[in-house]
Amino acid sequence: MTSLARHQLSPAETGPALRALCEWTPADAPAGGLHPGDVGWLLRLDDAAVHLWTDGEVPVAVGFLDGPVLRVTAAPDADPGALAADAEELLVPGNDWSDGLPVPGWEPEQEESWLVLSWTPRPVASRAEPVGAATTADRVLVHREAFAGSTFTVERHRTMMRSPAAGLACETLVRTPAGEPATGWFAGKGRCGLLEPVGTHADHRGHGYGRDAVLGTCATLARRGASAVAVMTPSANGAAVALYRSAGFTVVRENRDWARPR
């Protein structure tokens, strides 16, 4: 890389980063630490910051800080050494993990790994319905019930759906006493879509509602032209792994973040 530069993008400026991530998304499973949908989900936050690395005017990597983890996906021909050297400014003490970008001197995380599972399009039956204006509040409510400590709100959902990633989003809801949502993200025809996030109301787990929401979102992505749909979950989360396997997902790889030596 002869003229590597890093640009911090506001939510409204993320179009080039999203387009680059779509171009780099393979057909079977996401590459690196980011899918366009990960950026789409981040853009529910007004203060979201996305980093775009360029070589001249050509995008070569996209990343953002997810808490203490720097998540990055680079172009297939990018120089990871040059990217890691520049990323040192972001990897201050406390930001001690890197997902998708090997950092010299760091080691694979030993305590936690993530499974990448992939679903191949096929005919499915599902009770899921598209999320619309009338069901947005239900979709948000179930997310908050499914994820302890969630700060998701209807206004943040609106912010996400006003962002440059809005056209990639596919959301479905299964009508139960509470409603079970799943959000999927499109990356282009012939490229792998992503589920992020999937949540089931605690009072309605174990009855197949989450599986229906997953399959409904997968089917929506397949109709748009996705070649596959992927999801990531901690390998220790046996309930989530079982849910995705029951929906026809198979494990394609196990990821470990790079961790700062302790």
N, C-alpha and C positions, 0 to 999 in steps of 0.2 A: 504494500500500500504506500503510495507516494505522497498522498496528501490527506491522511486520515483526520476527520473532524467529527466532533460529537455535538449534537444539537439537542437542547431540551425543548420538547414540544408541549404546548398547552393542549387541552382536549380538542379545541377547534382546529388545531394544526396537525392532527394525527393522520390525516388522509394518506400522505406518502408512506408513513410507517405501515399502515394497514395494507396498502397495495403491495408493498414489498413482502410482507409476511404471507399474503395470499400467494404471491408468485413462488415463494420458497416452500410452501406447504406440499408435501408429497401426497401420493394417492392413498397410501395405506395407513399412515399414522403421522402425527406432527413430528417435526424435526426440532432439535434444540429445546429451549425452555419455554418458548412462547408460540402460541397459535394466534391468529387474528382475533379469535374469540376471547383470549385472555386479556387482550387490550380492550376489546369491546366491553367486557365485564368491569374492567378498571374504570371505564369512562362514565360509570354511574356517579363518580366522585368529581365535584367541581374543581378540586385542586389536583387532579391526577396529573402526573408528570411522566412523559414517555421520552426515552432517549433514542435518537436516530443517529447512527454512525454513517458517514459517507466517505467515499474515496473520490475526491473531486465532487462531482454532482451525483454520483452513483450510490444508492443505498447499499450498505454492506452488512449492517446489523441493526437490530431493534432490541431494546431492553427497558425494563423498569424495576424499581425496588419494590418488592412485595414484602413489606416489613423488613426483616434483616436479610432477606434473600435477593440477590441480583439475578433476575431472570432474563436470559438473552437467547435470541435465535439469530444466527449469522447466515449470510449467503453461502452457498456451497463452496465458492472459491475464495472466501474471506481468509485473512491471516489471523488465526486465533491469538497468536503471540502479541501482535500489535494491538488487538482489541483488549486483551487482558492488561497490557501495560497502560493503556488509556483509562481502563475501568478502575485503576487503583484509586483515582480521585473519588469514586463512588464507594469503594470498599474500605471505608474507614472502620476503625474498631467498633464493633457492634453490628456491622453488616458483615457477618462472618460466614455466609454461604453463597455459592454461585450455582445457579441452575442453567446448564446449557453452555457455559463458557469455562473451559479448563483454566485454572489460575496456577501458574508455576509455584511450586512449593506447597500447595494445598493438597489435601488428600480426600478420597471419597468418604462421604458421611457413613459411619458404621452403624449408627443407632436407628436410622429410619430410611426406608426406601419407598419409592412410588412405583406402582404398576401402571403401565400403559396398556389399555385394552382397546380392541378395535372390533367394530361391527360391520359386516358386509351386507349391503342392501338386499332385501328379499321381501316378499309379501308378508305383512303382519296385520294382526287385528288389535285394535286399541280403542279404548273409550275416550282418549284424549281429544281435546278441542283446542283450537288456536286461542291464545290470550288476546283479548281485545280491550277496548276502553272500559267496557262494563265489568270485566273480570280482573283488571289490574290490581285492585285493592285485595282481592282474594289471593292472587299470585304473590303479592308482597307479604300478606299475613302469614301464609304457609311457610314462606322462606324464613321469616323471623321465628316461627315456631320450630322449624327444622334445624336452625343453626343458632345455638346459644350465643348470646351477645351480639347478634347481628344488628347493624345500624341501617339496614335497608329500609327505605321508605317509598311511598308513592312518588314523591318529588324526585328522589334519586332514580327511580325507574324512568320517570319522564326525562331526566337529564341524560340517561343512557340512550333513550330512544330518540333524542335530539342530536346525538353525537354522530361523527362521521361513520361509526360502525353500525348505525341503526339498520341499514339495509342488509347486514349480514345476520341479524338476529332472527331466530325462529323459536317462539315460546308456545308451550302447550300446557293445558291444565286438565286434570281428571276431576270430574265433579263427584266429590264425596261430601260428607258433612262439613269438611274444611276445605277440600281442594288440594290436589297434589301437583306441583309445577315442575317443569324441566325446561331449561333454556339451552338451545343449541345455536351454533354459529357456523355460518357458511363461509367457505374460503374459495369458492369458484367451482365451476363444472370440472369434474375429473380430479378433484382434490378432496382431501379428507376434512370432514366437518368435525366439530367438537361439542361435547356436552359440558357446560359450565354455567351455572351450577345445577345440581339436581337435589331436591329436598322433599322429604315426606314428613307430614305432621306427626309428631310423636304419638298421638292417640290413634293413628290409623296405619301404623306400620305392620307388616306381616300379612297384608291382605291383597297384595298384588297391585296396589294403586301406583306405587313408585315405578314398578315395571311397566305399567301402562303408559305413564307419563314419558318414560324413557323411549319406549317403542314409538309413541306418537311423534316425538320430536325427531327420532331417527328417520321415520317415514317421511316427515316433512322435508328434512334435509336431502333425503334420497330423491324426492320428487323434484327438487331444485337442481339436482345433478351431482350431488356429493358422491364420490366413489366409495367412501367408507365413512364411518363416524367413530371417533375415538373419545375416550374418557380416561382421566387419571385419578387414582385414589391411593391413599397410603396402603402399603402391602399388609399392614397390621389390621386394617379395617375389614374384618372378615365379612360383616353384614353387607357392606357395599360391594365387595368382590362377588359375593353370592348373588346379589341383585343383578349385577351386570352379566354374570355368567348365565343366569336364568333368562336374560333377554337376548342371549346369543352372542355376547361379546367373548372374545378370546384374548389371552394375554400375548402381547407381541414383544414386550421387553420390560425390564426392570431398571428404573433410573435411580441414581444416587447423586445428591448434590455434592459439589466440591466444598469442603469445609476448611476454614483457617486452622492451622495446627494449634493445639491448646497446650 
